[in-house]
Amino acid sequence: MNAEAEAQAQAQTEAEAEARREPPDQAQVNTPAAADADQSGSEPAATGWPDIPGDTALTIKVPEADPLVRTGFPAHVTVLYPFVHESRIDATTRHDLTRLFAGHDAFTLTFDSFGRYPGVLCLDPWPHDPVTALTKDLTRRWPEAVPYRGIFGAGLAPHLTIANHEGPATQEAAYGALQAELAPALPLSCSVRAVQLIVWDGRRWQDRAEYRLGAPYRAA
């Protein structure tokens, strides 16, 4: 292989690695970008990621599924990624988020089946409607917060990423075996009573706030 070909191969390897970038340890809180970047291949991810410090997201924690996850970060279902930049989150934004989430009742998600995207094994949360209703209300209030920066068109269906480490040549066998291993743990149920606001600090996703669903709302 000549020098030019080697350079091109190295550049491609680095781009693919960046597209699959994940937070480094379990202390990190949710990773919508890393979990979903692989779901349409490396090219779209490379144009829409990496995240920049101050990027935010709204997610649902699913601790019941943590033992099943093989991605190196806690189990979650993304409600909206990205949300507005942290620099724009002021008292008015926090007030509006509190009021918006208070208008949605708590709900239960059940995970009883697997799904696949290219390079990804995930769980399908049911029902989808409570999650998509949250997303729709958020994007109606903040239309500039386009789900996944528009990389996946209208967005992705609600899902919980279990693994995203396999490539096209190995995913069928590897994920088939992993799915068979994890299937006895299903179904799982999760009571969803809050949504987390998280922020990318340049190294990892961090909790910033929790917004309760159906909480009594008192206007200021």
C-alpha positions in Angstrom: 0.0 0.0 0.0 1.5 3.4 -1.0 1.7 6.4 1.3 -1.4 8.1 -0.2 -3.5 4.9 0.2 -2.3 4.5 3.8 -3.2 8.1 4.6 -6.7 7.6 3.2 -7.2 4.4 5.1 -6.1 6.0 8.3 -8.4 9.0 7.7 -11.4 6.7 7.1 -10.6 4.7 10.3 -10.4 7.9 12.4 -13.6 9.2 10.9 -15.4 6.0 11.7 -14.0 6.0 15.2 -15.2 9.6 15.8 -18.7 8.7 14.5 -18.9 5.9 17.0 -17.5 8.1 19.9 -19.0 7.1 23.2 -18.5 8.5 26.7 -15.7 6.7 28.5 -17.3 5.2 31.6 -20.5 4.3 33.5 -20.3 7.5 35.5 -21.5 9.3 32.5 -25.2 10.0 32.2 -26.9 9.0 29.0 -25.4 9.4 25.6 -27.9 10.1 22.9 -25.4 11.1 20.2 -23.1 8.1 20.8 -25.9 5.7 21.0 -27.7 6.9 17.8 -24.8 7.9 15.7 -24.3 4.5 14.1 -27.9 4.0 13.2 -27.6 5.3 9.7 -23.9 4.6 9.0 -20.8 6.6 9.6 -21.3 9.2 6.8 -24.3 11.0 8.3 -22.8 10.8 11.7 -19.6 12.4 10.5 -21.4 15.4 9.2 -23.6 15.9 12.3 -21.2 15.0 15.1 -19.1 15.4 17.2 -20.9 17.2 19.9 -19.7 20.6 21.1 -19.4 21.6 24.8 -22.8 22.9 25.9 -24.9 20.7 23.7 -27.9 19.4 25.6 -30.4 16.6 25.4 -33.6 15.4 27.1 -33.6 11.7 28.0 -35.4 9.1 30.1 -33.3 6.9 32.4 -34.1 3.2 32.3 -32.0 1.7 35.1 -33.9 -1.6 34.8 -32.1 -2.2 31.5 -28.6 -1.3 32.7 -27.6 -4.9 33.1 -28.4 -5.6 29.4 -26.6 -2.7 27.9 -23.2 -3.4 26.3 -22.3 0.1 25.2 -20.5 1.3 28.3 -23.0 3.9 29.3 -26.3 3.8 31.2 -29.6 2.7 29.6 -31.8 5.5 28.3 -34.5 6.5 25.8 -33.8 9.7 24.0 -36.7 12.2 24.0 -34.9 15.0 22.2 -31.3 15.4 21.0 -30.1 18.0 20.7 -32.1 20.5 22.8 -31.0 24.1 22.8 -27.4 25.0 23.7 -26.8 25.3 27.5 -26.0 29.0 27.1 -29.6 29.6 26.1 -31.1 27.8 29.1 -32.2 30.6 31.4 -34.9 31.0 34.0 -37.6 31.4 31.3 -36.5 28.1 29.6 -36.4 26.2 32.9 -39.9 27.6 33.7 -41.2 26.6 30.3 -39.7 23.1 30.6 -41.3 22.6 34.0 -44.7 23.6 32.7 -44.4 21.5 29.6 -43.5 18.3 31.5 -46.0 19.0 34.2 -48.7 18.8 31.4 -47.8 15.1 30.7 -48.7 12.3 33.0 -46.2 9.7 34.2 -46.3 6.5 32.2 -44.9 3.0 32.0 -42.7 1.7 29.2 -42.4 -2.0 28.5 -39.5 -3.6 26.7 -40.4 -7.0 25.3 -38.8 -7.1 21.9 -35.6 -6.3 20.1 -35.0 -4.1 17.1 -32.1 -3.6 14.7 -30.5 -0.6 12.9 -27.3 -0.9 10.9 -24.7 -1.7 13.4 -27.1 -1.4 16.4 -29.1 -3.8 18.6 -31.8 -2.1 20.6 -34.9 -2.6 22.6 -38.3 -1.3 21.4 -40.1 0.6 24.2 -43.9 0.3 24.2 -46.0 2.3 23.8 -44.2 4.8 21.7 -46.9 7.5 22.0 -46.0 9.0 25.4 -42.4 9.5 24.3 -43.3 10.9 20.9 -45.8 13.2 22.5 -43.1 14.7 24.6 -40.9 15.1 21.6 -43.6 16.8 19.6 -44.4 19.3 22.4 -40.8 20.2 22.8 -40.2 20.8 19.1 -43.4 22.8 18.9 -42.2 25.1 21.6 -38.5 25.1 20.4 -38.8 24.5 16.6 -35.0 25.2 16.3 -34.4 21.9 18.2 -34.5 19.6 15.2 -34.3 15.9 16.3 -30.8 14.5 15.5 -30.0 17.8 13.7 -32.2 16.5 10.8 -29.6 13.7 10.0 -32.3 11.0 10.2 -35.1 13.0 8.4 -38.1 13.2 10.7 -36.1 11.5 13.5 -35.9 8.0 14.9 -38.5 5.9 16.6 -38.1 5.6 20.4 -35.5 3.0 21.2 -33.0 1.9 23.8 -29.6 1.0 22.4 -28.2 -2.3 23.7 -25.0 -2.6 21.6 -23.5 -0.7 18.7 -20.0 -2.2 18.4 -20.4 -4.5 15.5 -19.9 -3.8 11.8 -21.9 -5.1 8.8 -19.8 -8.2 8.4 -20.3 -9.4 12.0 -23.5 -7.9 13.3 -25.9 -10.6 12.3 -24.1 -13.4 14.1 -22.9 -11.3 17.0 -26.2 -9.6 17.7 -28.1 -12.8 17.1 -26.1 -14.5 19.9 -26.4 -11.4 22.2 -30.2 -11.3 21.6 -30.6 -14.9 22.4 -28.5 -14.4 25.6 -30.6 -11.4 26.8 -34.1 -12.6 25.7 -34.8 -14.4 29.0 -34.5 -11.1 30.8 -37.5 -9.7 28.9 -40.0 -8.3 29.3 -38.8 -5.3 31.4 -41.0 -2.5 32.6 -39.9 1.0 33.6 -42.1 3.6 35.4 -41.3 6.9 33.8 -41.9 9.8 36.2 -39.2 12.3 35.1 -37.1 13.5 32.1 -33.5 14.4 32.5 -31.8 17.4 31.0 -28.2 16.5 30.3 -25.2 18.5 29.0 -22.1 17.6 27.1 -19.1 19.2 28.8 -16.6 18.2 26.2 -15.7 14.9 27.8 -18.9 13.4 29.0 -22.7 13.9 29.4 -23.6 15.3 32.8 -27.0 15.7 34.6 -28.2 19.3 34.8 -31.8 19.0 35.9 -34.8 16.7 36.3 -38.3 17.6 35.3 -41.1 15.7 36.8 -44.0 14.5 34.8 -47.5 15.4 36.0 -46.1 17.4 38.8 -48.4 20.2 40.2 -47.5 23.3 38.3 -47.8 26.7 39.9 -47.5 29.8 37.7 -45.0 32.4 39.0 
